[in-house]
Amino acid sequence: MPGGCKPIELSERQETILRIVKDEGPITGEHIAEKLNLTRATLRPDLAILTMSGFLEARPRVGYFYSGKTGNQLLGEHIRKLTVKDRKSVPVVCQEETSVYDAICTMFLEDVGTLFVVKEGGVLVGVVSRKDLLKSSMGNQDLQSIPVGIVMSRMPNIITCSPDDTLLSAASKLISSQVDALPVVKEREGGDDGPEVIGRITKTTVTKAFVELGEGATV
Amino acid sequence: MPGGCKPIELSERQETILRIVKDEGPITGEHIAEKLNLTRATLRPDLAILTMSGFLEARPRVGYFYSGKTGNQLLGEHIRKLTVKDRKSVPVVCQEETSVYDAICTMFLEDVGTLFVVKEGGVLVGVVSRKDLLKSSMGNQDLQSIPVGIVMSRMPNIITCSPDDTLLSAASKLISSQVDALPVVKEREGGDDGPEVIGRITKTTVTKAFVELGEGATV
């Protein structure tokens, strides 16, 4: 079974109809037909396609409106159905007291580029990236004596996302904040000291979703 | 003006028609109408939508076929229009003789996670990632004396892409090879010693494309 959503190529006549409705809408089907020197019956499939696909809106006794949505906006609606909840992966964490040396080892063992630093209850206190660790390992000989707490980015200066966010909004934060990973967090019942880390969204997550969309896999 | 490509929601009746054609195609419009107890004229817009959107194919005097494409496959066709050529960014390079120390500095200055290692003529000889540099900087005190050549991945064990590839195929290589960046290369005229690096595709490139598609920007 096909999914409910797919792209459609518009014909030249459909593009012309769109232009007419955009310029003169609301306009009835009869008036559009007149302008094109065609019968209403000939136009019916075109108007049905344009309405069902969301380019036009029809209101009884008034006529057709231009919805204002472009093809790419409509494709965007499909992408916006993907959520953080459905896509997040497991967070890899360490503590503030963890040494830079151990943090690097964890990164290699777990094959991730970012660790989330937590305290009791999984509460987020910071984020440490491969970049932070690379910087602190340059010229420092005793990585076992430096705690992650002094090289990490610290709350509240951490960009996070929530399980109910769209993957699109998380991806947008990754780009605008120039980070490789976002902690997925949820507020804790009666917890005042910060949100709990429950997942991880990275540029890899987004790249995988892009590949699956492009290859036509279920999304 | 809308682009030529957008998603469309199928009605229940259209889904039913698809199922009939899938099971019994090739089948004429008349026969489909009979099965549904509807007139041919009533079905005409539905058949037009299904054909123009690529779900069905029509052959005169034979009838309708199921194209075998799912909704998501058709959505994928939109994504597959994005090319490496249109999306690549500038490569950041160093030489085999560059020290690990200088390579790390270049990475920070240029704010990239991967350097391409080239020889004369921009010919690709290797790739060095933040991960490679982090590994070599652990416990090594004299990063200025270690050349990039001994910590990099070396040709021909480098996954590359070409300007004419789709962004989708490049994204798929990023995932399957578990790397953060691919060099974009082209063969050199009469050059036997390898391809020239002309660009860079990273998970950031793909994440940006995903955000633009999702936000309905031009792609």
HADDOCK unambig.tbl for C-alpha pairs under 7 A between the chains (distance, minus, plus):
assign (segid A and resid 1 and name CA) (segid B and resid 70 and name CA) 6.86 0.50 0.50
assign (segid A and resid 2 and name CA) (segid B and resid 70 and name CA) 4.20 0.50 0.50
assign (segid A and resid 2 and name CA) (segid B and resid 71 and name CA) 4.84 0.50 0.50
assign (segid A and resid 3 and name CA) (segid B and resid 70 and name CA) 6.32 0.50 0.50
assign (segid A and resid 3 and name CA) (segid B and resid 71 and name CA) 4.67 0.50 0.50
assign (segid A and resid 3 and name CA) (segid B and resid 72 and name CA) 6.39 0.50 0.50
assign (segid A and resid 4 and name CA) (segid B and resid 9 and name CA) 5.12 0.50 0.50
assign (segid A and resid 4 and name CA) (segid B and resid 10 and name CA) 5.42 0.50 0.50
assign (segid A and resid 4 and name CA) (segid B and resid 71 and name CA) 6.44 0.50 0.50
assign (segid A and resid 5 and name CA) (segid B and resid 7 and name CA) 5.19 0.50 0.50
assign (segid A and resid 5 and name CA) (segid B and resid 8 and name CA) 5.09 0.50 0.50
assign (segid A and resid 5 and name CA) (segid B and resid 9 and name CA) 5.12 0.50 0.50
assign (segid A and resid 5 and name CA) (segid B and resid 71 and name CA) 5.45 0.50 0.50
assign (segid A and resid 6 and name CA) (segid B and resid 6 and name CA) 6.83 0.50 0.50
assign (segid A and resid 6 and name CA) (segid B and resid 7 and name CA) 4.17 0.50 0.50
assign (segid A and resid 6 and name CA) (segid B and resid 8 and name CA) 5.44 0.50 0.50
assign (segid A and resid 6 and name CA) (segid B and resid 71 and name CA) 4.56 0.50 0.50
assign (segid A and resid 6 and name CA) (segid B and resid 72 and name CA) 6.23 0.50 0.50
assign (segid A and resid 6 and name CA) (segid B and resid 74 and name CA) 5.50 0.50 0.50
assign (segid A and resid 6 and name CA) (segid B and resid 75 and name CA) 5.09 0.50 0.50
assign (segid A and resid 7 and name CA) (segid B and resid 5 and name CA) 5.23 0.50 0.50
assign (segid A and resid 7 and name CA) (segid B and resid 6 and name CA) 4.20 0.50 0.50
assign (segid A and resid 7 and name CA) (segid B and resid 7 and name CA) 4.12 0.50 0.50
assign (segid A and resid 7 and name CA) (segid B and resid 8 and name CA) 6.44 0.50 0.50
assign (segid A and resid 7 and name CA) (segid B and resid 53 and name CA) 6.64 0.50 0.50
assign (segid A and resid 7 and name CA) (segid B and resid 74 and name CA) 5.83 0.50 0.50
assign (segid A and resid 7 and name CA) (segid B and resid 75 and name CA) 5.39 0.50 0.50
assign (segid A and resid 8 and name CA) (segid B and resid 5 and name CA) 5.13 0.50 0.50
assign (segid A and resid 8 and name CA) (segid B and resid 6 and name CA) 5.46 0.50 0.50
assign (segid A and resid 8 and name CA) (segid B and resid 7 and name CA) 6.44 0.50 0.50
assign (segid A and resid 8 and name CA) (segid B and resid 52 and name CA) 6.71 0.50 0.50
assign (segid A and resid 8 and name CA) (segid B and resid 53 and name CA) 4.33 0.50 0.50
assign (segid A and resid 9 and name CA) (segid B and resid 4 and name CA) 5.17 0.50 0.50
assign (segid A and resid 9 and name CA) (segid B and resid 5 and name CA) 5.15 0.50 0.50
assign (segid A and resid 9 and name CA) (segid B and resid 52 and name CA) 6.82 0.50 0.50
assign (segid A and resid 9 and name CA) (segid B and resid 53 and name CA) 6.35 0.50 0.50
assign (segid A and resid 10 and name CA) (segid B and resid 4 and name CA) 5.34 0.50 0.50
assign (segid A and resid 44 and name CA) (segid B and resid 45 and name CA) 6.82 0.50 0.50
assign (segid A and resid 45 and name CA) (segid B and resid 44 and name CA) 6.92 0.50 0.50
assign (segid A and resid 45 and name CA) (segid B and resid 45 and name CA) 4.28 0.50 0.50
assign (segid A and resid 45 and name CA) (segid B and resid 48 and name CA) 6.21 0.50 0.50
assign (segid A and resid 48 and name CA) (segid B and resid 45 and name CA) 6.32 0.50 0.50
assign (segid A and resid 49 and name CA) (segid B and resid 49 and name CA) 5.74 0.50 0.50
assign (segid A and resid 52 and name CA) (segid B and resid 8 and name CA) 6.60 0.50 0.50
assign (segid A and resid 52 and name CA) (segid B and resid 9 and name CA) 6.72 0.50 0.50
assign (segid A and resid 53 and name CA) (segid B and resid 7 and name CA) 6.56 0.50 0.50
assign (segid A and resid 53 and name CA) (segid B and resid 8 and name CA) 4.26 0.50 0.50
assign (segid A and resid 53 and name CA) (segid B and resid 9 and name CA) 6.31 0.50 0.50
assign (segid A and resid 70 and name CA) (segid B and resid 1 and name CA) 6.97 0.50 0.50
assign (segid A and resid 70 and name CA) (segid B and resid 2 and name CA) 4.20 0.50 0.50
assign (segid A and resid 70 and name CA) (segid B and resid 3 and name CA) 6.16 0.50 0.50
assign (segid A and resid 71 and name CA) (segid B and resid 2 and name CA) 5.23 0.50 0.50
assign (segid A and resid 71 and name CA) (segid B and resid 3 and name CA) 4.83 0.50 0.50
assign (segid A and resid 71 and name CA) (segid B and resid 4 and name CA) 6.47 0.50 0.50
assign (segid A and resid 71 and name CA) (segid B and resid 5 and name CA) 5.26 0.50 0.50
assign (segid A and resid 71 and name CA) (segid B and resid 6 and name CA) 4.27 0.50 0.50
assign (segid A and resid 72 and name CA) (segid B and resid 3 and name CA) 6.65 0.50 0.50
assign (segid A and resid 72 and name CA) (segid B and resid 6 and name CA) 6.27 0.50 0.50
assign (segid A and resid 72 and name CA) (segid B and resid 213 and name CA) 6.65 0.50 0.50
assign (segid A and resid 72 and name CA) (segid B and resid 216 and name CA) 4.53 0.50 0.50
assign (segid A and resid 72 and name CA) (segid B and resid 217 and name CA) 6.62 0.50 0.50
assign (segid A and resid 72 and name CA) (segid B and resid 218 and name CA) 6.96 0.50 0.50
assign (segid A and resid 73 and name CA) (segid B and resid 215 and name CA) 6.65 0.50 0.50
assign (segid A and resid 73 and name CA) (segid B and resid 216 and name CA) 3.95 0.50 0.50
assign (segid A and resid 74 and name CA) (segid B and resid 6 and name CA) 5.62 0.50 0.50
assign (segid A and resid 74 and name CA) (segid B and resid 7 and name CA) 5.83 0.50 0.50
assign (segid A and resid 75 and name CA) (segid B and resid 6 and name CA) 5.52 0.50 0.50
assign (segid A and resid 75 and name CA) (segid B and resid 7 and name CA) 5.61 0.50 0.50
assign (segid A and resid 75 and name CA) (segid B and resid 214 and name CA) 7.00 0.50 0.50
assign (segid A and resid 76 and name CA) (segid B and resid 213 and name CA) 5.65 0.50 0.50
assign (segid A and resid 76 and name CA) (segid B and resid 214 and name CA) 3.84 0.50 0.50
assign (segid A and resid 76 and name CA) (segid B and resid 215 and name CA) 5.63 0.50 0.50
assign (segid A and resid 76 and name CA) (segid B and resid 216 and name CA) 5.18 0.50 0.50
assign (segid A and resid 77 and name CA) (segid B and resid 214 and name CA) 6.88 0.50 0.50
assign (segid A and resid 79 and name CA) (segid B and resid 214 and name CA) 5.34 0.50 0.50
assign (segid A and resid 80 and name CA) (segid B and resid 214 and name CA) 6.24 0.50 0.50
assign (segid A and resid 134 and name CA) (segid B and resid 134 and name CA) 5.38 0.50 0.50
assign (segid A and resid 137 and name CA) (segid B and resid 137 and name CA) 6.36 0.50 0.50
assign (segid A and resid 137 and name CA) (segid B and resid 138 and name CA) 6.46 0.50 0.50
assign (segid A and resid 138 and name CA) (segid B and resid 137 and name CA) 6.46 0.50 0.50
assign (segid A and resid 139 and name CA) (segid B and resid 141 and name CA) 6.27 0.50 0.50
assign (segid A and resid 141 and name CA) (segid B and resid 139 and name CA) 6.30 0.50 0.50
assign (segid A and resid 141 and name CA) (segid B and resid 141 and name CA) 6.24 0.50 0.50
assign (segid A and resid 168 and name CA) (segid B and resid 211 and name CA) 6.02 0.50 0.50
assign (segid A and resid 168 and name CA) (segid B and resid 214 and name CA) 6.40 0.50 0.50
assign (segid A and resid 171 and name CA) (segid B and resid 207 and name CA) 6.35 0.50 0.50
assign (segid A and resid 171 and name CA) (segid B and resid 211 and name CA) 6.36 0.50 0.50
assign (segid A and resid 172 and name CA) (segid B and resid 211 and name CA) 5.93 0.50 0.50
assign (segid A and resid 175 and name CA) (segid B and resid 208 and name CA) 6.76 0.50 0.50
assign (segid A and resid 203 and name CA) (segid B and resid 203 and name CA) 5.69 0.50 0.50
assign (segid A and resid 203 and name CA) (segid B and resid 204 and name CA) 6.50 0.50 0.50
assign (segid A and resid 203 and name CA) (segid B and resid 207 and name CA) 6.18 0.50 0.50
assign (segid A and resid 204 and name CA) (segid B and resid 203 and name CA) 6.50 0.50 0.50
assign (segid A and resid 206 and name CA) (segid B and resid 207 and name CA) 5.89 0.50 0.50
assign (segid A and resid 207 and name CA) (segid B and resid 171 and name CA) 6.34 0.50 0.50
assign (segid A and resid 207 and name CA) (segid B and resid 203 and name CA) 6.16 0.50 0.50
assign (segid A and resid 207 and name CA) (segid B and resid 206 and name CA) 5.88 0.50 0.50
assign (segid A and resid 207 and name CA) (segid B and resid 207 and name CA) 6.12 0.50 0.50
assign (segid A and resid 208 and name CA) (segid B and resid 175 and name CA) 6.77 0.50 0.50
assign (segid A and resid 210 and name CA) (segid B and resid 210 and name CA) 6.44 0.50 0.50
assign (segid A and resid 211 and name CA) (segid B and resid 168 and name CA) 6.01 0.50 0.50
assign (segid A and resid 211 and name CA) (segid B and resid 171 and name CA) 6.35 0.50 0.50
assign (segid A and resid 211 and name CA) (segid B and resid 172 and name CA) 5.91 0.50 0.50
assign (segid A and resid 213 and name CA) (segid B and resid 72 and name CA) 6.76 0.50 0.50
assign (segid A and resid 213 and name CA) (segid B and resid 76 and name CA) 5.71 0.50 0.50
assign (segid A and resid 214 and name CA) (segid B and resid 76 and name CA) 3.84 0.50 0.50
assign (segid A and resid 214 and name CA) (segid B and resid 77 and name CA) 6.87 0.50 0.50
assign (segid A and resid 214 and name CA) (segid B and resid 79 and name CA) 5.38 0.50 0.50
assign (segid A and resid 214 and name CA) (segid B and resid 80 and name CA) 6.28 0.50 0.50
assign (segid A and resid 214 and name CA) (segid B and resid 168 and name CA) 6.41 0.50 0.50
assign (segid A and resid 215 and name CA) (segid B and resid 73 and name CA) 6.44 0.50 0.50
assign (segid A and resid 215 and name CA) (segid B and resid 76 and name CA) 5.64 0.50 0.50
assign (segid A and resid 216 and name CA) (segid B and resid 72 and name CA) 4.35 0.50 0.50
assign (segid A and resid 216 and name CA) (segid B and resid 73 and name CA) 3.90 0.50 0.50
assign (segid A and resid 216 and name CA) (segid B and resid 75 and name CA) 6.92 0.50 0.50
assign (segid A and resid 216 and name CA) (segid B and resid 76 and name CA) 5.28 0.50 0.50
assign (segid A and resid 217 and name CA) (segid B and resid 72 and name CA) 6.49 0.50 0.50
assign (segid A and resid 218 and name CA) (segid B and resid 72 and name CA) 6.94 0.50 0.50
